Amino acid sequence: LELSQKEKVLSWGMTHKTESHVFQPESKEDFIQIFKFAESNGKKINFRGGGCSYGDASLNDWEILIDISYFNKILDWDYNTGTIKVQSGVTIKQ
């Protein structure tokens, strides 16, 4: 695993930006590799789903940003109870 080219990451309101090393894991194993890489290189990790946080919580200048948008599956929906089980990248729109 190598650091990706830094990418400009905009806040939801597009008023703030950071430069981060962005990774888009596609599996649990990818997450494990990223965490091990960050630990061995002294890098901090932050996560970004839909990028719609009012507090711009995902902005992480010069560090690692994990884009979890690929983890956007609705896993289970119980119509009777209204209970839904989703992956972490699901948006309200979905």
mmCIF file as gemmi writes it, N, C-alpha and C atoms, coordinates in Angstrom:
data_model
loop_
_atom_site.group_PDB
_atom_site.id
_atom_site.type_symbol
_atom_site.label_atom_id
_atom_site.label_alt_id
_atom_site.label_comp_id
_atom_site.label_asym_id
_atom_site.label_entity_id
_atom_site.label_seq_id
_atom_site.pdbx_PDB_ins_code
_atom_site.Cartn_x
_atom_site.Cartn_y
_atom_site.Cartn_z
_atom_site.occupancy
_atom_site.B_iso_or_equiv
_atom_site.pdbx_formal_charge
_atom_site.auth_seq_id
_atom_site.auth_asym_id
_atom_site.pdbx_PDB_model_num
ATOM 1 N N . LEU Axp A 1 ? 0.856 -1.185 0 1 0 ? 1 A 1
ATOM 2 C CA . LEU Axp A 1 ? 0 0 0 1 0 ? 1 A 1
ATOM 3 C C . LEU Axp A 1 ? 0.892 1.235 0 1 0 ? 1 A 1
ATOM 4 N N . GLU Axp A 2 ? 0.541 2.201 -0.817 1 0 ? 2 A 1
ATOM 5 C CA . GLU Axp A 2 ? 1.289 3.458 -0.904 1 0 ? 2 A 1
ATOM 6 C C . GLU Axp A 2 ? 0.343 4.631 -0.705 1 0 ? 2 A 1
ATOM 7 N N . LEU Axp A 3 ? 0.899 5.757 -0.269 1 0 ? 3 A 1
ATOM 8 C CA . LEU Axp A 3 ? 0.085 6.959 -0.17 1 0 ? 3 A 1
ATOM 9 C C . LEU Axp A 3 ? -0.336 7.386 -1.568 1 0 ? 3 A 1
ATOM 10 N N . SER Axp A 4 ? -1.598 7.659 -1.706 1 0 ? 4 A 1
ATOM 11 C CA . SER Axp A 4 ? -2.1 8.151 -2.979 1 0 ? 4 A 1
ATOM 12 C C . SER Axp A 4 ? -1.699 9.608 -3.155 1 0 ? 4 A 1
ATOM 13 N N . GLN Axp A 5 ? -1.796 10.097 -4.364 1 0 ? 5 A 1
ATOM 14 C CA . GLN Axp A 5 ? -1.597 11.524 -4.612 1 0 ? 5 A 1
ATOM 15 C C . GLN Axp A 5 ? -2.614 12.282 -3.765 1 0 ? 5 A 1
ATOM 16 N N . LYS Axp A 6 ? -2.215 13.378 -3.161 1 0 ? 6 A 1
ATOM 17 C CA . LYS Axp A 6 ? -3.168 14.155 -2.374 1 0 ? 6 A 1
ATOM 18 C C . LYS Axp A 6 ? -4.268 14.692 -3.293 1 0 ? 6 A 1
ATOM 19 N N . GLU Axp A 7 ? -5.482 14.655 -2.77 1 0 ? 7 A 1
ATOM 20 C CA . GLU Axp A 7 ? -6.631 15.162 -3.519 1 0 ? 7 A 1
ATOM 21 C C . GLU Axp A 7 ? -7.268 16.31 -2.752 1 0 ? 7 A 1
ATOM 22 N N . LYS Axp A 8 ? -7.813 17.255 -3.488 1 0 ? 8 A 1
ATOM 23 C CA . LYS Axp A 8 ? -8.557 18.339 -2.862 1 0 ? 8 A 1
ATOM 24 C C . LYS Axp A 8 ? -9.913 17.784 -2.429 1 0 ? 8 A 1
ATOM 25 N N . VAL Axp A 9 ? -10.242 17.972 -1.169 1 0 ? 9 A 1
ATOM 26 C CA . VAL Axp A 9 ? -11.514 17.516 -0.616 1 0 ? 9 A 1
ATOM 27 C C . VAL Axp A 9 ? -12.258 18.75 -0.144 1 0 ? 9 A 1
ATOM 28 N N . LEU Axp A 10 ? -13.454 18.955 -0.682 1 0 ? 10 A 1
ATOM 29 C CA . LEU Axp A 10 ? -14.261 20.128 -0.337 1 0 ? 10 A 1
ATOM 30 C C . LEU Axp A 10 ? -15.26 19.81 0.763 1 0 ? 10 A 1
ATOM 31 N N . SER Axp A 11 ? -15.537 20.802 1.602 1 0 ? 11 A 1
ATOM 32 C CA . SER Axp A 11 ? -16.594 20.663 2.598 1 0 ? 11 A 1
ATOM 33 C C . SER Axp A 11 ? -17.942 20.638 1.876 1 0 ? 11 A 1
ATOM 34 N N . TRP Axp A 12 ? -18.978 20.232 2.595 1 0 ? 12 A 1
ATOM 35 C CA . TRP Axp A 12 ? -20.308 20.141 1.995 1 0 ? 12 A 1
ATOM 36 C C . TRP Axp A 12 ? -20.753 21.492 1.444 1 0 ? 12 A 1
ATOM 37 N N . GLY Axp A 13 ? -20.486 22.557 2.179 1 0 ? 13 A 1
ATOM 38 C CA . GLY Axp A 13 ? -20.863 23.891 1.727 1 0 ? 13 A 1
ATOM 39 C C . GLY Axp A 13 ? -19.885 24.487 0.73 1 0 ? 13 A 1
ATOM 40 N N . MET Axp A 14 ? -18.832 23.741 0.415 1 0 ? 14 A 1
ATOM 41 C CA . MET Axp A 14 ? -17.79 24.147 -0.518 1 0 ? 14 A 1
ATOM 42 C C . MET Axp A 14 ? -17.088 25.437 -0.089 1 0 ? 14 A 1
ATOM 43 N N . THR Axp A 15 ? -17.049 25.684 1.226 1 0 ? 15 A 1
ATOM 44 C CA . THR Axp A 15 ? -16.373 26.877 1.729 1 0 ? 15 A 1
ATOM 45 C C . THR Axp A 15 ? -14.99 26.566 2.284 1 0 ? 15 A 1
ATOM 46 N N . HIS Axp A 16 ? -14.74 25.288 2.611 1 0 ? 16 A 1
ATOM 47 C CA . HIS Axp A 16 ? -13.447 24.863 3.142 1 0 ? 16 A 1
ATOM 48 C C . HIS Axp A 16 ? -12.935 23.716 2.289 1 0 ? 16 A 1
ATOM 49 N N . LYS Axp A 17 ? -11.616 23.604 2.234 1 0 ? 17 A 1
ATOM 50 C CA . LYS Axp A 17 ? -11.03 22.482 1.508 1 0 ? 17 A 1
ATOM 51 C C . LYS Axp A 17 ? -9.793 22.005 2.236 1 0 ? 17 A 1
ATOM 52 N N . THR Axp A 18 ? -9.445 20.773 1.999 1 0 ? 18 A 1
ATOM 53 C CA . THR Axp A 18 ? -8.208 20.212 2.522 1 0 ? 18 A 1
ATOM 54 C C . THR Axp A 18 ? -7.551 19.399 1.416 1 0 ? 18 A 1
ATOM 55 N N . GLU Axp A 19 ? -6.322 19.041 1.646 1 0 ? 19 A 1
ATOM 56 C CA . GLU Axp A 19 ? -5.591 18.135 0.752 1 0 ? 19 A 1
ATOM 57 C C . GLU Axp A 19 ? -5.347 16.869 1.558 1 0 ? 19 A 1
ATOM 58 N N . SER Axp A 20 ? -5.883 15.757 1.098 1 0 ? 20 A 1
ATOM 59 C CA . SER Axp A 20 ? -5.77 14.5 1.832 1 0 ? 20 A 1
ATOM 60 C C . SER Axp A 20 ? -5.378 13.364 0.899 1 0 ? 20 A 1
ATOM 61 N N . HIS Axp A 21 ? -4.797 12.325 1.484 1 0 ? 21 A 1
ATOM 62 C CA . HIS Axp A 21 ? -4.546 11.083 0.757 1 0 ? 21 A 1
ATOM 63 C C . HIS Axp A 21 ? -5.833 10.273 0.858 1 0 ? 21 A 1
ATOM 64 N N . VAL Axp A 22 ? -6.538 10.103 -0.259 1 0 ? 22 A 1
ATOM 65 C CA . VAL Axp A 22 ? -7.856 9.487 -0.249 1 0 ? 22 A 1
ATOM 66 C C . VAL Axp A 22 ? -7.758 8.024 -0.7 1 0 ? 22 A 1
ATOM 67 N N . PHE Axp A 23 ? -8.351 7.145 0.107 1 0 ? 23 A 1
ATOM 68 C CA . PHE Axp A 23 ? -8.449 5.73 -0.229 1 0 ? 23 A 1
ATOM 69 C C . PHE Axp A 23 ? -9.921 5.343 -0.313 1 0 ? 23 A 1
ATOM 70 N N . GLN Axp A 24 ? -10.264 4.481 -1.257 1 0 ? 24 A 1
ATOM 71 C CA . GLN Axp A 24 ? -11.627 3.971 -1.402 1 0 ? 24 A 1
ATOM 72 C C . GLN Axp A 24 ? -11.593 2.455 -1.263 1 0 ? 24 A 1
ATOM 73 N N . PRO Axp A 25 ? -11.663 1.956 -0.035 1 0 ? 25 A 1
ATOM 74 C CA . PRO Axp A 25 ? -11.617 0.508 0.147 1 0 ? 25 A 1
ATOM 75 C C . PRO Axp A 25 ? -12.855 -0.166 -0.431 1 0 ? 25 A 1
ATOM 76 N N . GLU Axp A 26 ? -12.65 -1.382 -0.878 1 0 ? 26 A 1
ATOM 77 C CA . GLU Axp A 26 ? -13.755 -2.156 -1.438 1 0 ? 26 A 1
ATOM 78 C C . GLU Axp A 26 ? -14.05 -3.41 -0.629 1 0 ? 26 A 1
ATOM 79 N N . SER Axp A 27 ? -13.225 -3.673 0.397 1 0 ? 27 A 1
ATOM 80 C CA . SER Axp A 27 ? -13.426 -4.877 1.199 1 0 ? 27 A 1
ATOM 81 C C . SER Axp A 27 ? -12.914 -4.65 2.614 1 0 ? 27 A 1
ATOM 82 N N . LYS Axp A 28 ? -13.264 -5.567 3.499 1 0 ? 28 A 1
ATOM 83 C CA . LYS Axp A 28 ? -12.778 -5.52 4.87 1 0 ? 28 A 1
ATOM 84 C C . LYS Axp A 28 ? -11.249 -5.595 4.89 1 0 ? 28 A 1
ATOM 85 N N . GLU Axp A 29 ? -10.688 -6.396 4.016 1 0 ? 29 A 1
ATOM 86 C CA . GLU Axp A 29 ? -9.235 -6.55 3.946 1 0 ? 29 A 1
ATOM 87 C C . GLU Axp A 29 ? -8.558 -5.23 3.567 1 0 ? 29 A 1
ATOM 88 N N . ASP Axp A 30 ? -9.195 -4.456 2.68 1 0 ? 30 A 1
ATOM 89 C CA . ASP Axp A 30 ? -8.653 -3.142 2.316 1 0 ? 30 A 1
ATOM 90 C C . ASP Axp A 30 ? -8.574 -2.232 3.543 1 0 ? 30 A 1
ATOM 91 N N . PHE Axp A 31 ? -9.613 -2.261 4.378 1 0 ? 31 A 1
ATOM 92 C CA . PHE Axp A 31 ? -9.613 -1.454 5.596 1 0 ? 31 A 1
ATOM 93 C C . PHE Axp A 31 ? -8.451 -1.848 6.5 1 0 ? 31 A 1
ATOM 94 N N . ILE Axp A 32 ? -8.253 -3.146 6.657 1 0 ? 32 A 1
ATOM 95 C CA . ILE Axp A 32 ? -7.175 -3.641 7.512 1 0 ? 32 A 1
ATOM 96 C C . ILE Axp A 32 ? -5.826 -3.146 7.006 1 0 ? 32 A 1
ATOM 97 N N . GLN Axp A 33 ? -5.609 -3.224 5.701 1 0 ? 33 A 1
ATOM 98 C CA . GLN Axp A 33 ? -4.344 -2.737 5.117 1 0 ? 33 A 1
ATOM 99 C C . GLN Axp A 33 ? -4.151 -1.245 5.362 1 0 ? 33 A 1
ATOM 100 N N . ILE Axp A 34 ? -5.202 -0.471 5.187 1 0 ? 34 A 1
ATOM 101 C CA . ILE Axp A 34 ? -5.106 0.982 5.373 1 0 ? 34 A 1
ATOM 102 C C . ILE Axp A 34 ? -4.769 1.303 6.833 1 0 ? 34 A 1
ATOM 103 N N . PHE Axp A 35 ? -5.43 0.62 7.779 1 0 ? 35 A 1
ATOM 104 C CA . PHE Axp A 35 ? -5.154 0.859 9.196 1 0 ? 35 A 1
ATOM 105 C C . PHE Axp A 35 ? -3.724 0.483 9.554 1 0 ? 35 A 1
ATOM 106 N N . LYS Axp A 36 ? -3.246 -0.631 9.059 1 0 ? 36 A 1
ATOM 107 C CA . LYS Axp A 36 ? -1.869 -1.038 9.327 1 0 ? 36 A 1
ATOM 108 C C . LYS Axp A 36 ? -0.882 -0.036 8.727 1 0 ? 36 A 1
ATOM 109 N N . PHE Axp A 37 ? -1.168 0.398 7.513 1 0 ? 37 A 1
ATOM 110 C CA . PHE Axp A 37 ? -0.314 1.377 6.836 1 0 ? 37 A 1
ATOM 111 C C . PHE Axp A 37 ? -0.262 2.681 7.626 1 0 ? 37 A 1
ATOM 112 N N . ALA Axp A 38 ? -1.421 3.168 8.057 1 0 ? 38 A 1
ATOM 113 C CA . ALA Axp A 38 ? -1.481 4.427 8.805 1 0 ? 38 A 1
ATOM 114 C C . ALA Axp A 38 ? -0.707 4.312 10.117 1 0 ? 38 A 1
ATOM 115 N N . GLU Axp A 39 ? -0.874 3.213 10.797 1 0 ? 39 A 1
ATOM 116 C CA . GLU Axp A 39 ? -0.181 3.021 12.074 1 0 ? 39 A 1
ATOM 117 C C . GLU Axp A 39 ? 1.337 3.006 11.88 1 0 ? 39 A 1
ATOM 118 N N . SER Axp A 40 ? 1.808 2.299 10.87 1 0 ? 40 A 1
ATOM 119 C CA . SER Axp A 40 ? 3.251 2.189 10.671 1 0 ? 40 A 1
ATOM 120 C C . SER Axp A 40 ? 3.873 3.473 10.114 1 0 ? 40 A 1
ATOM 121 N N . ASN Axp A 41 ? 3.049 4.378 9.571 1 0 ? 41 A 1
ATOM 122 C CA . ASN Axp A 41 ? 3.56 5.626 9.006 1 0 ? 41 A 1
ATOM 123 C C . ASN Axp A 41 ? 3.149 6.862 9.812 1 0 ? 41 A 1
ATOM 124 N N . GLY Axp A 42 ? 2.551 6.643 10.983 1 0 ? 42 A 1
ATOM 125 C CA . GLY Axp A 42 ? 2.18 7.76 11.85 1 0 ? 42 A 1
ATOM 126 C C . GLY Axp A 42 ? 1.134 8.681 11.249 1 0 ? 42 A 1
ATOM 127 N N . LYS Axp A 43 ? 0.234 8.136 10.45 1 0 ? 43 A 1
ATOM 128 C CA . LYS Axp A 43 ? -0.807 8.947 9.813 1 0 ? 43 A 1
ATOM 129 C C . LYS Axp A 43 ? -2.132 8.803 10.552 1 0 ? 43 A 1
ATOM 130 N N . LYS Axp A 44 ? -2.879 9.89 10.62 1 0 ? 44 A 1
ATOM 131 C CA . LYS Axp A 44 ? -4.219 9.873 11.197 1 0 ? 44 A 1
ATOM 132 C C . LYS Axp A 44 ? -5.219 9.517 10.104 1 0 ? 44 A 1
ATOM 133 N N . ILE Axp A 45 ? -6.32 8.911 10.515 1 0 ? 45 A 1
ATOM 134 C CA . ILE Axp A 45 ? -7.354 8.484 9.571 1 0 ? 45 A 1
ATOM 135 C C . ILE Axp A 45 ? -8.658 9.199 9.897 1 0 ? 45 A 1
ATOM 136 N N . ASN Axp A 46 ? -9.369 9.565 8.844 1 0 ? 46 A 1
ATOM 137 C CA . ASN Axp A 46 ? -10.719 10.084 8.981 1 0 ? 46 A 1
ATOM 138 C C . ASN Axp A 46 ? -11.572 9.423 7.917 1 0 ? 46 A 1
ATOM 139 N N . PHE Axp A 47 ? -12.879 9.46 8.095 1 0 ? 47 A 1
ATOM 140 C CA . PHE Axp A 47 ? -13.802 8.796 7.171 1 0 ? 47 A 1
ATOM 141 C C . PHE Axp A 47 ? -14.734 9.802 6.525 1 0 ? 47 A 1
ATOM 142 N N . ARG Axp A 48 ? -15.151 9.493 5.305 1 0 ? 48 A 1
ATOM 143 C CA . ARG Axp A 48 ? -16.101 10.338 4.585 1 0 ? 48 A 1
ATOM 144 C C . ARG Axp A 48 ? -17.103 9.436 3.887 1 0 ? 48 A 1
ATOM 145 N N . GLY Axp A 49 ? -18.364 9.686 4.156 1 0 ? 49 A 1
ATOM 146 C CA . GLY Axp A 49 ? -19.438 8.929 3.501 1 0 ? 49 A 1
ATOM 147 C C . GLY Axp A 49 ? -19.978 9.74 2.342 1 0 ? 49 A 1
ATOM 148 N N . GLY Axp A 50 ? -21.12 10.366 2.559 1 0 ? 50 A 1
ATOM 149 C CA . GLY Axp A 50 ? -21.728 11.177 1.521 1 0 ? 50 A 1
ATOM 150 C C . GLY Axp A 50 ? -21.154 12.584 1.434 1 0 ? 50 A 1
ATOM 151 N N . GLY Axp A 51 ? -20.344 12.971 2.412 1 0 ? 51 A 1
ATOM 152 C CA . GLY Axp A 51 ? -19.742 14.303 2.414 1 0 ? 51 A 1
ATOM 153 C C . GLY Axp A 51 ? -20.731 15.402 2.749 1 0 ? 51 A 1
ATOM 154 N N . CYS Axp A 52 ? -21.778 15.069 3.512 1 0 ? 52 A 1
ATOM 155 C CA . CYS Axp A 52 ? -22.833 16.043 3.816 1 0 ? 52 A 1
ATOM 156 C C . CYS Axp A 52 ? -22.882 16.445 5.285 1 0 ? 52 A 1
ATOM 157 N N . SER Axp A 53 ? -21.763 16.356 5.976 1 0 ? 53 A 1
ATOM 158 C CA . SER Axp A 53 ? -21.727 16.717 7.386 1 0 ? 53 A 1
ATOM 159 C C . SER Axp A 53 ? -21.657 18.232 7.532 1 0 ? 53 A 1
ATOM 160 N N . TYR Axp A 54 ? -22.554 18.787 8.329 1 0 ? 54 A 1
ATOM 161 C CA . TYR Axp A 54 ? -22.548 20.233 8.543 1 0 ? 54 A 1
ATOM 162 C C . TYR Axp A 54 ? -21.252 20.707 9.182 1 0 ? 54 A 1
ATOM 163 N N . GLY Axp A 55 ? -20.662 19.891 10.043 1 0 ? 55 A 1
ATOM 164 C CA . GLY Axp A 55 ? -19.447 20.283 10.737 1 0 ? 55 A 1
ATOM 165 C C . GLY Axp A 55 ? -18.181 19.966 9.961 1 0 ? 55 A 1
ATOM 166 N N . ASP Axp A 56 ? -18.339 19.502 8.726 1 0 ? 56 A 1
ATOM 167 C CA . ASP Axp A 56 ? -17.184 19.156 7.888 1 0 ? 56 A 1
ATOM 168 C C . ASP Axp A 56 ? -16.248 18.204 8.621 1 0 ? 56 A 1
ATOM 169 N N . ALA Axp A 57 ? -16.829 17.245 9.307 1 0 ? 57 A 1
ATOM 170 C CA . ALA Axp A 57 ? -16.074 16.326 10.154 1 0 ? 57 A 1
ATOM 171 C C . ALA Axp A 57 ? -15.074 15.481 9.378 1 0 ? 57 A 1
ATOM 172 N N . SER Axp A 58 ? -15.274 15.316 8.093 1 0 ? 58 A 1
ATOM 173 C CA . SER Axp A 58 ? -14.377 14.436 7.338 1 0 ? 58 A 1
ATOM 174 C C . SER Axp A 58 ? -13.104 15.124 6.857 1 0 ? 58 A 1
ATOM 175 N N . LEU Axp A 59 ? -13.024 16.434 6.963 1 0 ? 59 A 1
ATOM 176 C CA . LEU Axp A 59 ? -11.831 17.123 6.486 1 0 ? 59 A 1
ATOM 177 C C . LEU Axp A 59 ? -10.629 16.754 7.351 1 0 ? 59 A 1
ATOM 178 N N . ASN Axp A 60 ? -9.531 16.386 6.709 1 0 ? 60 A 1
ATOM 179 C CA . ASN Axp A 60 ? -8.373 15.823 7.406 1 0 ? 60 A 1
ATOM 180 C C . ASN Axp A 60 ? -7.112 16.197 6.631 1 0 ? 60 A 1
ATOM 181 N N . ASP Axp A 61 ? -6.684 17.432 6.753 1 0 ? 61 A 1
ATOM 182 C CA . ASP Axp A 61 ? -5.606 17.963 5.931 1 0 ? 61 A 1
ATOM 183 C C . ASP Axp A 61 ? -4.301 17.183 6.066 1 0 ? 61 A 1
ATOM 184 N N . TRP Axp A 62 ? -3.742 16.782 4.941 1 0 ? 62 A 1
ATOM 185 C CA . TRP Axp A 62 ? -2.449 16.117 4.807 1 0 ? 62 A 1
ATOM 186 C C . TRP Axp A 62 ? -2.41 14.72 5.43 1 0 ? 62 A 1
ATOM 187 N N . GLU Axp A 63 ? -3.53 14.182 5.813 1 0 ? 63 A 1
ATOM 188 C CA . GLU Axp A 63 ? -3.57 12.857 6.424 1 0 ? 63 A 1
ATOM 189 C C . GLU Axp A 63 ? -4.32 11.898 5.501 1 0 ? 63 A 1
ATOM 190 N N . ILE Axp A 64 ? -4.823 10.793 6.041 1 0 ? 64 A 1
ATOM 191 C CA . ILE Axp A 64 ? -5.533 9.788 5.25 1 0 ? 64 A 1
ATOM 192 C C . ILE Axp A 64 ? -7.032 9.972 5.422 1 0 ? 64 A 1
ATOM 193 N N . LEU Axp A 65 ? -7.728 9.994 4.313 1 0 ? 65 A 1
ATOM 194 C CA . LEU Axp A 65 ? -9.185 10.069 4.309 1 0 ? 65 A 1
ATOM 195 C C . LEU Axp A 65 ? -9.706 8.804 3.646 1 0 ? 65 A 1
ATOM 196 N N . ILE Axp A 66 ? -10.532 8.068 4.364 1 0 ? 66 A 1
ATOM 197 C CA . ILE Axp A 66 ? -11.122 6.855 3.803 1 0 ? 66 A 1
ATOM 198 C C . ILE Axp A 66 ? -12.511 7.193 3.303 1 0 ? 66 A 1
ATOM 199 N N . ASP Axp A 67 ? -12.686 7.094 2.011 1 0 ? 67 A 1
ATOM 200 C CA . ASP Axp A 67 ? -13.977 7.35 1.363 1 0 ? 67 A 1
ATOM 201 C C . ASP Axp A 67 ? -14.764 6.044 1.396 1 0 ? 67 A 1
ATOM 202 N N . ILE Axp A 68 ? -15.831 6.01 2.188 1 0 ? 68 A 1
ATOM 203 C CA . ILE Axp A 68 ? -16.601 4.784 2.342 1 0 ? 68 A 1
ATOM 204 C C . ILE Axp A 68 ? -17.826 4.738 1.427 1 0 ? 68 A 1
ATOM 205 N N . SER Axp A 69 ? -17.828 5.535 0.375 1 0 ? 69 A 1
ATOM 206 C CA . SER Axp A 69 ? -19.003 5.599 -0.497 1 0 ? 69 A 1
ATOM 207 C C . SER Axp A 69 ? -19.302 4.277 -1.211 1 0 ? 69 A 1
ATOM 208 N N . TYR Axp A 70 ? -18.309 3.398 -1.36 1 0 ? 70 A 1
ATOM 209 C CA . TYR Axp A 70 ? -18.575 2.086 -1.965 1 0 ? 70 A 1
ATOM 210 C C . TYR Axp A 70 ? -19.376 1.178 -1.027 1 0 ? 70 A 1
ATOM 211 N N . PHE Axp A 71 ? -19.345 1.489 0.263 1 0 ? 71 A 1
ATOM 212 C CA . PHE Axp A 71 ? -20.093 0.696 1.232 1 0 ? 71 A 1
ATOM 213 C C . PHE Axp A 71 ? -21.477 1.319 1.404 1 0 ? 71 A 1
ATOM 214 N N . ASN Axp A 72 ? -22.276 1.218 0.356 1 0 ? 72 A 1
ATOM 215 C CA . ASN Axp A 72 ? -23.559 1.925 0.301 1 0 ? 72 A 1
ATOM 216 C C . ASN Axp A 72 ? -24.744 0.988 0.048 1 0 ? 72 A 1
ATOM 217 N N . LYS Axp A 73 ? -24.656 -0.208 0.589 1 0 ? 73 A 1
ATOM 218 C CA . LYS Axp A 73 ? -25.718 -1.2 0.372 1 0 ? 73 A 1
ATOM 219 C C . LYS Axp A 73 ? -26.728 -1.179 1.513 1 0 ? 73 A 1
ATOM 220 N N . ILE Axp A 74 ? -27.979 -1.333 1.141 1 0 ? 74 A 1
ATOM 221 C CA . ILE Axp A 74 ? -29.031 -1.552 2.131 1 0 ? 74 A 1
ATOM 222 C C . ILE Axp A 74 ? -29.085 -3.065 2.327 1 0 ? 74 A 1
ATOM 223 N N . LEU Axp A 75 ? -28.764 -3.521 3.526 1 0 ? 75 A 1
ATOM 224 C CA . LEU Axp A 75 ? -28.614 -4.947 3.789 1 0 ? 75 A 1
ATOM 225 C C . LEU Axp A 75 ? -29.917 -5.632 4.168 1 0 ? 75 A 1
ATOM 226 N N . ASP Axp A 76 ? -30.783 -4.905 4.877 1 0 ? 76 A 1
ATOM 227 C CA . ASP Axp A 76 ? -32.036 -5.508 5.323 1 0 ? 76 A 1
ATOM 228 C C . ASP Axp A 76 ? -33.042 -4.406 5.623 1 0 ? 76 A 1
ATOM 229 N N . TRP Axp A 77 ? -34.296 -4.676 5.325 1 0 ? 77 A 1
ATOM 230 C CA . TRP Axp A 77 ? -35.364 -3.715 5.597 1 0 ? 77 A 1
ATOM 231 C C . TRP Axp A 77 ? -36.575 -4.482 6.085 1 0 ? 77 A 1
ATOM 232 N N . ASP Axp A 78 ? -37.015 -4.214 7.309 1 0 ? 78 A 1
ATOM 233 C CA . ASP Axp A 78 ? -38.199 -4.849 7.881 1 0 ? 78 A 1
ATOM 234 C C . ASP Axp A 78 ? -39.34 -3.834 7.82 1 0 ? 78 A 1
ATOM 235 N N . TYR Axp A 79 ? -40.225 -4.02 6.871 1 0 ? 79 A 1
ATOM 236 C CA . TYR Axp A 79 ? -41.325 -3.087 6.649 1 0 ? 79 A 1
ATOM 237 C C . TYR Axp A 79 ? -42.214 -2.971 7.881 1 0 ? 79 A 1
ATOM 238 N N . ASN Axp A 80 ? -42.435 -4.077 8.573 1 0 ? 80 A 1
ATOM 239 C CA . ASN Axp A 80 ? -43.345 -4.082 9.73 1 0 ? 80 A 1
ATOM 240 C C . ASN Axp A 80 ? -42.809 -3.28 10.912 1 0 ? 80 A 1
ATOM 241 N N . THR Axp A 81 ? -41.511 -3.337 11.156 1 0 ? 81 A 1
ATOM 242 C CA . THR Axp A 81 ? -40.954 -2.621 12.303 1 0 ? 81 A 1
ATOM 243 C C . THR Axp A 81 ? -40.315 -1.287 11.904 1 0 ? 81 A 1
ATOM 244 N N . GLY Axp A 82 ? -40.063 -1.108 10.605 1 0 ? 82 A 1
ATOM 245 C CA . GLY Axp A 82 ? -39.395 0.098 10.139 1 0 ? 82 A 1
ATOM 246 C C . GLY Axp A 82 ? -37.899 0.063 10.378 1 0 ? 82 A 1
ATOM 247 N N . THR Axp A 83 ? -37.384 -1.109 10.71 1 0 ? 83 A 1
ATOM 248 C CA . THR Axp A 83 ? -35.959 -1.26 10.991 1 0 ? 83 A 1
ATOM 249 C C . THR Axp A 83 ? -35.2 -1.515 9.698 1 0 ? 83 A 1
ATOM 250 N N . ILE Axp A 84 ? -34.122 -0.783 9.536 1 0 ? 84 A 1
ATOM 251 C CA . ILE Axp A 84 ? -33.297 -0.936 8.341 1 0 ? 84 A 1
ATOM 252 C C . ILE Axp A 84 ? -31.848 -1.158 8.772 1 0 ? 84 A 1
ATOM 253 N N . LYS Axp A 85 ? -31.17 -2.067 8.094 1 0 ? 85 A 1
ATOM 254 C CA . LYS Axp A 85 ? -29.755 -2.338 8.353 1 0 ? 85 A 1
ATOM 255 C C . LYS Axp A 85 ? -28.991 -1.943 7.101 1 0 ? 85 A 1
ATOM 256 N N . VAL Axp A 86 ? -28.014 -1.039 7.273 1 0 ? 86 A 1
ATOM 257 C CA . VAL Axp A 86 ? -27.294 -0.499 6.122 1 0 ? 86 A 1
ATOM 258 C C . VAL Axp A 86 ? -25.792 -0.517 6.371 1 0 ? 86 A 1
ATOM 259 N N . GLN Axp A 87 ? -25.039 -0.398 5.285 1 0 ? 87 A 1
ATOM 260 C CA . GLN Axp A 87 ? -23.605 -0.196 5.407 1 0 ? 87 A 1
ATOM 261 C C . GLN Axp A 87 ? -23.343 1.277 5.69 1 0 ? 87 A 1
ATOM 262 N N . SER Axp A 88 ? -22.149 1.568 6.121 1 0 ? 88 A 1
ATOM 263 C CA . SER Axp A 88 ? -21.816 2.915 6.616 1 0 ? 88 A 1
ATOM 264 C C . SER Axp A 88 ? -21.832 4.011 5.558 1 0 ? 88 A 1
ATOM 265 N N . GLY Axp A 89 ? -21.789 3.682 4.28 1 0 ? 89 A 1
ATOM 266 C CA . GLY Axp A 89 ? -21.765 4.698 3.237 1 0 ? 89 A 1
ATOM 267 C C . GLY Axp A 89 ? -23.135 5.052 2.661 1 0 ? 89 A 1
ATOM 268 N N . VAL Axp A 90 ? -24.192 4.483 3.211 1 0 ? 90 A 1
ATOM 269 C CA . VAL Axp A 90 ? -25.54 4.769 2.718 1 0 ? 90 A 1
ATOM 270 C C . VAL Axp A 90 ? -25.922 6.202 3.047 1 0 ? 90 A 1
ATOM 271 N N . THR Axp A 91 ? -26.552 6.865 2.094 1 0 ? 91 A 1
ATOM 272 C CA . THR Axp A 91 ? -27.011 8.23 2.314 1 0 ? 91 A 1
ATOM 273 C C . THR Axp A 91 ? -28.521 8.238 2.614 1 0 ? 91 A 1
ATOM 274 N N . ILE Axp A 92 ? -28.987 9.309 3.178 1 0 ? 92 A 1
ATOM 275 C CA . ILE Axp A 92 ? -30.424 9.434 3.457 1 0 ? 92 A 1
ATOM 276 C C . ILE Axp A 92 ? -31.212 9.36 2.158 1 0 ? 92 A 1
ATOM 277 N N . LYS Axp A 93 ? -30.678 9.927 1.101 1 0 ? 93 A 1
ATOM 278 C CA . LYS Axp A 93 ? -31.342 9.899 -0.202 1 0 ? 93 A 1
ATOM 279 C C . LYS Axp A 93 ? -31.613 8.459 -0.656 1 0 ? 93 A 1
ATOM 280 N N . GLN Axp A 94 ? -30.659 7.579 -0.406 1 0 ? 94 A 1
ATOM 281 C CA . GLN Axp A 94 ? -30.844 6.177 -0.789 1 0 ? 94 A 1
ATOM 282 C C . GLN Axp A 94 ? -32.001 5.577 -0.047 1 0 ? 94 A 1
